[in-house]
Amino acid sequence: MKLHEYQAKQVFADAGIPTPESQLASDVDGVLTAAREIGYPVAVKAQVQVGGRGKAGGIELVDDDDEAREAAESIIGMDLKGYRVDQVLVEGAVDFVDELYVGITMDRGEGKPVAMVSTKGGVNIEEVAEEDPDAIAREHIDPSFGMHPYQARKAVYDAGVDGAVARDVSNVLMTLYDLWENRDGSDAEINPLMVTGDDEVIAADAVMNIDEDALFRQPELAEMEAEAAGSGDELEQKADEYGFDYVRLEGNTGIIGNGAGLVMTTLDLVDHYGGEPANFLDVGGGAKAERIANALDMVFSDDNVDSVVFNIFGGITRGDEVARGINEALEQFDEIPKPVVVRLAGTNWEEGMEILNEDLVTVEQTLEDAVQRAVEYAEEVNDQ
Amino acid sequence: MSVLVDDDTRVVVQGITGGEGKFHAEQMMEYGTNIVAGAVPGKGGQEVEGVPVYDTVHEAVDEENADTSVIFVPPAFAGDAVFEALDTDLDLAVAITEGIPTQDMARVNKRLSETDTRLIGPNCPGLITPGEAKLGILPGNIFAEGNVGLVSRSGTLTYQVVDSLTNRGIGQTTAIGIGGDPIIGTDFVDALELFENDDDTDAIVMCGEIGGEDEEEAAAFIDENVDTPVAGFIAGRTAPPGKRMGHAGAIVSGSGTGTAESKISALNDAGVPVGDTPEEVADHIEEFLG
């Protein structure tokens, strides 16, 4: 779960990390009021959860009312990489001399948290990592002790941060680690952490991603998620409501399966047989009939979908439950919206086969046959 | 024969009184697994299908000589359950639970490095030695006794590939689902080493997926240390780049690893053929076995 920038900044500011003065706005008047209160120049920043907002026209620096109005009109309501902008953050511009990067994440290879510091902030840090990995100092942290102050200092000195701000940057890094740990972060990042001419450090951006699996012990952040759910791709929102792992893709063959590895394999096979996957949808383990019906509803809601392949290999999931869900979902239609191909294997697949209403779906015995049939159906629709 | 589990394995099921724990304990026993105890705080003295339940794993080990734990404990308490298993010096702990917070697993991982217990999982289907014992939730009926070792990050993909093998009459020594979480106990390298040292395993299937660098590390290990022929499969070749990778996560390594291309080419360079489909993986294994 990703917090919006304004939410992450609030969390950081509450913990004592300096942030610029800012206000949230959702229309032109709101932007103007906020900008006047804060005082020009201000930045108007789209609050959507995608990277590269600046390059995509989602961040404007403005000096007066006219420019602020213009920026507000162009940004609010715009489509930014598939996300509609409903809110902007109006923020006092910081006069900086340096831009740093600081971040905490889990290094899965090491199985340990890692703190990262670089003096090459303010740019695409992924490119820095790719082209000049040594420009990022890394310090691994023992999760049973947390970050020691000497480790924060070491990362800061290793990165070559100016001595005049080293102590402040170390403090920011320590605070960031505490937040990451106490709030169950997966990533906590500041890019850029601006250094002013007066040797102050200010977090000009804020990224806080929370481990979804830990939301049960972060009720305050779970509430923020509910608040943030107001924007984004409609289908992905629907998937969130149903609690599915779902990714929308460009193609026209809809895909539903159980288990991420098997669903990805189904996508790969659609591609292998000349089709194009329309989505990734994992119903997860042990799905009951209602969840199966919801999955079909999801995929039917996507206009791009011309056919659907349903691939279930039961372990903890039971074939009879799946079959009941498919029947339930399809029996409500006078005419099935898109052809559905079903392949059931594993736990209770024989019971499932008996239950499945074959007037409503095409049944195939193997994964390969099911995928090929679904791709054929999608092609037939395209040929019409 | 087998690695890690056989019909001598003495199993304690943590969480045996819960819905999943009870159902799968029954399924495991039906398969022939020697379940000697359950462990659930507050439920000591009860019985589940004739199996005595104890309040602690320590008691289960003391009273019933359990040497292996299978963990069906809800995610909020599962990290603690693994710590408890590690504290009793078991040979093996298998964590089935999905959704354990990653930071909890980082702490478990640290503790694990200080013990002699082997951990499989979490978020995994478990492991099975066909005809002897299964630990976890795998559907026993699709497996067959034989000479192929299988290790996989994905549960359902394991079933798919095993199905392809068994349908051709190719059985398995042991199949291990190591789980797809960011932090796991036993990884590809550990499993490959076990199979390499097992006289009865004549070929190995390794099923990976996009993300992380475990497959690349496994490829390097195979190149150096594995003589048993290995066939691979990598799920997620068509997955869109950048959709799921966390920002900071992507810059830790700063190299182009983690993609399907990177994993497939690393495996190919180590002499491991990678199938485009599960059936092609079975083709390769068939060739190896002659």
Interface residues (C-beta under 8 A of the other chain):
Chain A: G51 G103 I104 T105 M106 D107 R108 G109 G111 K112 P113 V114 M116 I125 E126 V128 A129 E130 P133 I136 R138 D142 P143 S144 E181 D184 S186 D187 A188 E189 V207 N209 D211 D213 A214 F216 R217 V247 L249 G257 N258 G259 A260 G261 L262 M264 T265 L267 D268 L269 V270 D271 H272 P277 F280 G285 G286 F313 G314 G315 I316 A345 G346 T347 L367 E368
Chain B: E20 P75 A76 E98 G99 I100 P101 T102 Q103 D104 M105 A106 R107 N109 K110 R111 P125 I137 L138 P139 I142 S152 R153 S154 G155 T156 L157 Y159 Q160 D163 G180 P182 I183 C207 E209 I210 G212 E213 D214 E217 F233 A235 G236 R237 T238 A239 P240 K243 R244 G246 H247 A248 G249 A250 I251 V252 S253 G254 S255 G256 D276 T277 P278 E279
